[in-house]
């Protein structure tokens, strides 16, 4: 129910919706930029970069959230 209360102002007032979307884009980009600096973020035992650990996978969801906010 809280999520509905957060969405209603953005639907009813266009400026609030734009500000909320920009905030979501900014926070998603900020989170994604720390991925290369996570220690042991890529599984060396699986061959390196394509095989990510659970910490990177958890942060990678922000790419999808950025696309949705955009």
C-alpha positions as CSV (number, residue, x, y, z in Angstrom):
1,X,0.0,0.0,0.0
2,X,2.9,2.4,0.6
3,X,4.1,2.0,-3.0
4,X,0.7,3.2,-4.2
5,X,1.0,6.3,-2.1
6,X,4.4,7.0,-3.5
7,X,3.2,6.6,-7.1
8,X,0.0,8.7,-7.0
9,X,1.7,12.1,-6.7
10,X,3.9,11.3,-9.7
11,X,0.9,10.2,-11.8
12,X,-1.2,13.2,-10.8
13,X,1.5,15.9,-10.9
14,X,3.8,15.7,-13.9
15,X,6.7,17.7,-12.3
16,X,6.8,15.3,-9.3
17,X,6.9,12.3,-11.7
18,X,9.8,13.7,-13.6
19,X,11.7,14.6,-10.4
20,X,11.1,11.1,-9.1
21,X,12.2,9.5,-12.4
22,X,15.4,11.6,-12.4
23,X,16.1,10.6,-8.8
24,X,15.6,6.9,-9.7
25,X,17.9,7.2,-12.7
26,X,20.6,9.0,-10.7
27,X,20.5,6.4,-7.8
28,X,20.6,3.5,-10.3
29,X,23.6,5.0,-12.2
30,X,25.4,5.6,-8.9
31,X,24.9,2.0,-7.8
32,X,26.0,0.5,-11.1
33,X,29.2,2.5,-11.2
34,X,30.6,0.7,-8.1
35,X,30.4,-2.7,-9.7
36,X,33.9,-2.7,-11.1
37,X,35.3,-1.9,-7.7
38,X,33.7,-4.8,-5.8
39,X,36.5,-7.1,-4.5
40,X,36.0,-10.7,-5.7
41,X,33.0,-9.5,-7.8
42,X,33.8,-11.9,-10.7
43,X,34.3,-15.6,-10.0
44,X,37.8,-16.5,-10.9
45,X,37.0,-20.2,-10.7
46,X,34.5,-19.8,-13.5
47,X,36.9,-18.0,-15.8
48,X,36.6,-14.4,-14.8
49,X,34.4,-11.6,-16.1
50,X,31.3,-13.3,-17.5
51,X,30.7,-15.2,-14.2
52,X,29.6,-12.8,-11.5
53,X,29.2,-13.4,-7.9
54,X,25.9,-12.8,-6.0
55,X,27.1,-9.3,-4.9
56,X,27.4,-8.2,-8.5
57,X,24.2,-9.9,-9.5
58,X,22.3,-8.0,-6.8
59,X,23.6,-4.7,-8.0
60,X,23.1,-5.5,-11.7
61,X,19.3,-5.3,-11.2
62,X,19.8,-1.6,-11.1
63,X,20.4,-1.6,-14.9
64,X,16.8,-2.8,-15.3
65,X,15.5,-0.3,-12.8
66,X,17.3,2.5,-14.7
67,X,15.7,1.4,-17.9
68,X,12.3,1.4,-16.2
69,X,12.8,4.8,-14.7
70,X,14.0,6.3,-18.0
